[in-house]
Amino acid sequence: MADLYHIGFGPEDLGDQRPTLALLSGDPNRATQIAQTKLSQIKTLSENRGLNSYLGFLPNGRPIISATSGMGAPSLSIVVNELVQIGIRTIIRVGTSGSIQEDVKPGSVVISKAALCRQGAANDIAPPEYPASADPFLTVALVEAAQRLGVEYALGITASVDTFYEGQERTGSANPHLLRSLQGITEEYRHLRVLNYEMEAGTLFKMGNVYGFAAACICGIIAQRTRAEQPILEAKGLAVQRAIDVAIEAAAQFA
């Protein structure tokens, strides 16, 4: 098989001990951080289109890929499709997110067991009523990893939406005039016990169920939407590091 068009590498680049698990970050710098700080024998697979991807080995000697999905579900859907084509069968999204519950604090992590999915890309994979649910075994592995590491976490439902500003009911942007259907939606989701907003998990979960791979998501909480719209930059480093640590700990059981 030739290199896949978007990710820029193919199965022949993976060596004799081919990985079946990928950690997927929206931010290429996070994919690089995971590779450089958590993996050994790192090989750069591609930096095509900013979709940085690395092959490396966990402390237990198992190979994994640290890859970049880009921002949002359309980009993620392309990367995930191509990762599955090269043999990946387990994907953990390692992301950032904003809490909409007062008791889910910046610096902690959210492990998503399912998503309230309001994403156009997901509707191309399966109809809106098709459940956007994470793999239960991989999700439990994340929870157990957080417990072993002493990381503060919440387990629950995530709202996956297509836009950072309008779709997450932010009014402090270039467009303060939200559609009526979006006005008050955060409070509505809060009453539904949704924990957080992000932009990829719902599509990832539907793809996992349709394609037949295990999908899970852990996000570091970098915004407290019960208090302000903007991310809390001081919390980002800790939140991201915790999400990475938990994902690596869980990945060791599945790689």
Sequence and secondary structure as in RCSB ss.txt:
>XXXX:A:sequence
MADLYHIGFGPEDLGDQRPTLALLSGDPNRATQIAQTKLSQIKTLSENRGLNSYLGFLPNGRPIISATSGMGAPS
LSIVVNELVQIGIRTIIRVGTSGSIQEDVKPGSVVISKAALCRQGAANDIAPPEYPASADPFLTVALVEAAQRLG
VEYALGITASVDTFYEGQERTGSANPHLLRSLQGITEEYRHLRVLNYEMEAGTLFKMGNVYGFAAACICGIIAQR
TRAEQPILEAKGLAVQRAIDVAIEAAAQFA
>XXXX:A:secstr
    TTT   GGGG SS   EEEEESSHHHHHHHHHHH EEEEEEE GGG  EEEEE TTS EEEEEE  SSHHH
HHHHHHHHHHTT  EEEEEEEEEE STTS TTSEEEEEEEEEE HHHHHHS TTS  B  HHHHHHHHHHHHHHT
  EEEEEEEEES SSGGGT  SSS     GGGTTHHHHHHHTTEEEEESSHHHHHHHHHHHT EEEEEEEEEEET
TT SS  HHHHHHHHHHHHHHHHHHHTTT 
